[in-house]
Amino acid sequence: MWPSSAEKTLKEIKERLATTPILRHHDFSKTFEAACDAFGIGIGGVLSQEGHQIACFSEKLNESK
């Protein structure tokens, strides 16, 4: 039998894997927030409004990029 904390953690992981976050439609009357991150092997960005994701992008970089 697993300890109670491990069971709780496993249940939370299963819940997060089983539910899909829903992206919202944009509203041009509200402020957009853009966050990006670049690192040695890839680049990514998230566009959001009021803390909710509108769009996201992620790409692995190769030597020519």
C-alpha positions, -999 to 999 in steps of 0.1 A, spaced: 0 0 0 13 35 -9 16 62 17 -13 87 17 8 115 3 19 94 -26 -17 84 -34 -28 120 -33 1 130 -57 -7 102 -81 -44 112 -81 -35 148 -89 -12 137 -117 -39 115 -132 -64 144 -130 -40 169 -147 -33 144 -175 -70 136 -180 -82 172 -183 -73 195 -211 -69 233 -206 -92 252 -229 -78 282 -247 -100 313 -248 -110 335 -277 -92 368 -278 -109 401 -270 -93 431 -287 -107 455 -261 -85 439 -234 -48 440 -229 -27 411 -243 3 397 -224 31 380 -242 57 358 -225 86 341 -244 116 320 -235 146 310 -257 172 285 -247 199 265 -264 176 239 -280 143 257 -285 121 287 -283 86 292 -270 59 318 -263 25 322 -247 -1 349 -255 -26 355 -228 -53 378 -215 -63 382 -179 -42 352 -169 -58 328 -195 -39 314 -224 -50 325 -259 -23 309 -279 11 291 -275 41 282 -296 70 260 -291 97 249 -316 129 230 -313 158 248 -330 183 231 -353 218 243 -362 208 266 -390 183 285 -368 
